[in-house]
Amino acid sequence: MSLPPDGLRPLTRPRLYEQVAEQITTWIGENGLGAGDRLPPERELATRLGVSRATVSQALVALEVVGVVAVRHGDGAILTDVSG
């Protein structure tokens, strides 16, 4: 992609699920949660954050990929490593 003559570039915006993951991570730290602690259910997180459950689910998957939580069907999201 070539730049326009004036050198302006499109702005990059963080995806909503990334913002939610960051909010959850901050909340974990502010509440002193540690490995083995359970996060609130997706429905509750979605309501509190004002986003859809699908967005919360995407955020939890992102946190799972980096090793912060383990998401278990029927058991919710459990913290594995808060330093992630």
C-alpha positions in Angstrom: 0.0 0.0 0.0 1.5 3.3 -1.0 1.1 6.4 1.2 -0.9 9.3 0.1 1.2 12.3 -1.1 0.7 14.1 2.3 2.1 11.2 4.3 -0.9 10.5 6.3 -1.5 6.9 7.5 -4.6 5.2 8.6 -5.1 5.2 12.4 -4.8 1.9 14.2 -7.3 1.2 16.9 -7.1 -1.6 19.4 -9.8 -4.2 18.9 -12.6 -4.2 21.4 -11.7 -7.7 22.8 -8.1 -6.4 23.3 -9.4 -3.5 25.4 -11.6 -5.9 27.4 -8.7 -8.2 28.0 -6.7 -5.2 29.3 -9.6 -4.2 31.5 -9.9 -7.7 32.9 -6.1 -7.9 33.5 -6.2 -4.5 35.3 -9.2 -5.6 37.4 -7.3 -8.9 38.4 -4.4 -6.8 39.7 -6.5 -4.2 41.5 -8.4 -7.0 43.3 -5.3 -9.0 44.3 -6.5 -12.1 42.6 -4.0 -15.0 42.1 -3.5 -18.4 40.5 -6.5 -20.6 41.2 -9.0 -17.7 41.6 -12.1 -17.8 39.4 -13.2 -14.9 37.3 -16.9 -13.8 37.3 -19.0 -15.5 34.6 -18.9 -14.2 31.1 -22.5 -12.9 31.4 -21.5 -10.8 34.4 -18.3 -9.5 32.9 -20.2 -8.6 29.7 -22.8 -6.7 31.7 -20.3 -4.9 33.9 -18.1 -3.9 30.9 -21.0 -3.0 28.6 -20.0 -5.4 25.8 -21.4 -8.6 24.3 -20.6 -12.0 25.7 -18.9 -12.8 22.4 -16.4 -10.0 23.0 -15.8 -11.2 26.5 -15.3 -14.7 25.2 -12.7 -13.4 22.7 -10.9 -11.5 25.4 -10.8 -14.7 27.6 -9.4 -16.7 24.7 -6.7 -14.0 24.2 -5.8 -14.2 27.9 -5.8 -18.0 27.7 -3.3 -17.9 24.8 -0.9 -15.8 26.8 -1.3 -18.1 29.9 -3.2 -15.8 32.2 -6.4 -17.9 32.5 -7.5 -21.4 31.8 -11.0 -21.5 30.3 -12.9 -24.7 31.2 -16.3 -25.4 29.7 -18.9 -25.3 32.6 -16.2 -24.3 35.1 -15.5 -20.7 33.9 -12.1 -18.9 33.6 -9.6 -19.7 36.3 -6.4 -17.7 36.8 -3.2 -19.6 36.1 -0.6 -16.8 36.1 -1.3 -13.2 36.9 2.1 -12.0 35.7 1.1 -12.6 32.1 
